[in-house]
């Protein structure tokens, strides 16, 4: 080994460790010169990666810089990620602790871990490299992104949801947001996370088995899909379940499940299948229960009609910041249907269709928690009235501390208790029962 090589070795190692993309680009080009693309296309993903790593190892041994074992492995990993995968995003996608990846232009990469957002010391070499990564993502699902089509929603083969927006709409450069496919948690695990408590789990379990129509409400990242998935696990195996989602995230374990996913228009602007199309079609599939990942528009009216015409026990989520807001948002979304239904009539639909609304909240410390369970007490076209049967009371949070508090349980309305009793479900002792619903304490949504 020459003196020149001995001196340069630490520098090269440092360059790889600090993310020098020029070195990666150089050896990516050398790698592509030596591989047989026809042969590579016939291999599976794992075999393809293994083959590329071996070829690149030979190249580095023959003409590469002198690197430490760690720096050499890092360089091979990065070059193969660039050639085969999504470059510097590949390790992030493999990190199970990351729930969201946010790329704001080629110089800023943020991730969300445990509900907290942090910036990583990573960057793309250039805006062009970022656009190439984006193109690789969207082309895999037969989409395109350019100035004439600067916004794209897509889903990776592994389930992650992807949103892309590029200039001229984005003034911060190309922006890429990847939301990880959430792991399915059980209600018991959510108790361990302090998202809810054992008494609430017993109540929710009874409500699902007794076929109450339940709406899960919450803000962005509050855990709506996670709770919806956990609740759906309580549905008996013998029932036929149809799920309708914009991007398939639910992971039901029952045997008799039909999963439907909406489809965006193709490059020519044709072939779109909306959530509303799927909800309408699901009614013709003889479902026992319908689960809608999130209602966002006119499909809300179809969902409400299904809930009130024989599809008891259906579940859905809606984006809202409180239980009352959730009901008002359902009314607004249902009005987006092409049918000109008076607002009062929509209120009647909601009052007859929705039984229970579960509100979730994401706290400042990143924790997600059930904040309230309400029963819809209003009837007909009267204004929405709700009765709270469970709520979380937070304590003052210390600087930089965790949100602490306790769950409170309130008596269940008699009508709800009777329905649970007739379905053979027990009411947790922590709640109790209102003897007379005429004196039920309710509040009006405003």
C-alpha positions, 0 to 999 in steps of 0.5 A: 500500500502506498503512502498516498493510499494510507493518507487518503483512506481516512478521508475517503471513509469520512466522505462516505460517512458524511454522505458524499453523493459524488462518490456514490454516483461514481460507483453507481455508474461503474456498477451499471456499466458492469451488470447485465440488465437482462439478467437482473430483470429475471431475478427477485428483489433479494437476489438482485440486491445480493448480485449487485452487492457482490459485483460492487464489492469486486469493483471496489476491490479492483479500483476503489479507494481504501476504506475501513470495513464499516465505510466500505459496507456503508458505500456498498449499501448506499450505491445499491440503494441508489441503483435498486431502491429509493437511495437515502430513503431506503434505511428510513423505510426499514426503520420500524420506529419511523411513522412518517417521512417528510422531504422538503426540497433536496436539503431537508428531511424530517421524520416522525418518531413516537409522535415527535417530528425531528430533522435528520442530518441527511440530504439529497445531492441535488433537486434532480436526484430528489426528482429522480427518486420521486419519478421512481416511486410514481412510475412504479404505480403507473403515475407521472409527475411533471409541470402539467401534473404537479400533484400525485397521491400513490402507494408503495408496493409495501403499503406506504402512502405517498404524496408528491407536490413539485414546483411551480405549486411548491415554492420549497422545491419538490416535496415528498411525504411518505406515511408508513403502513401502520402496524395493527395494534390490539386493544390490549396493546393500546391499553399498555400505551395508555391510549385507553383503559380496561373499562373502556376496552370492555365497553367498546368491545360490547358496543362492536359485538352488539352492532352499534354504528361507531364513528371514530373521529380525530385530527391528523395523526391522532390514531383513527386508523389504528383504533378502527383496525383494533375495533374491527378485530372484535367483529365475529368471524362468521360475518361478511365484512366489506372494507372501503379505503382510499389507501388500503391500511386496515389489516383485518384477521377475519376470513370473510373480508372483502377489501376495496380500494379507490383508484385515481385517474390514469395519465389520460385522466380516465379510470378513476374509481372513488370512495363513493363508487365503492361504498355504493357497490359494497351495498350490492355485495350482501355485507353484514358490516361495512367499514369505511377508512375515512369519509371525506365527501358525498360518500358520507350520505351513502354510508349513513343510509347503509347504517340506517337500513340494515347494516348495523355495526358498521364503522367509519372514521372522520377528520374532526377536532371534537365529537361535536365537530365530528357530527357537524362535519358528517352533516357537511360532508353528506351535503356534498352529494349530488342529491339536494337534501335539506340540512335538516333531513341530513341531521335526521339521517345522522341521528338515526344512523350513528350510535356512538362517536369515539374522539381521539386526540394527539397531545403535545408530547406526541402521545395519542389518546382517547379523549371522549366517547359520546352517545348520540342522544338526539332524535329526528331533525332536532339539533345534535345532542350528545351524552358523554360516557367516558372522557380523559381528564389531563393534568397540567403538563410540566415543561418538556414532560409527558401528558398525564391524567385519568379516564373518567366513566359516566353512567350509560343511557338506559336505551344503550344499556338495554340494547347491550343487555339484549345482545348478551353483553355486560356493562362494565361496573365502572360505568353504571346505568342511567335509570331514566333517559329523560333526565340524561345530561346532554350537551348540544353540538354547536 
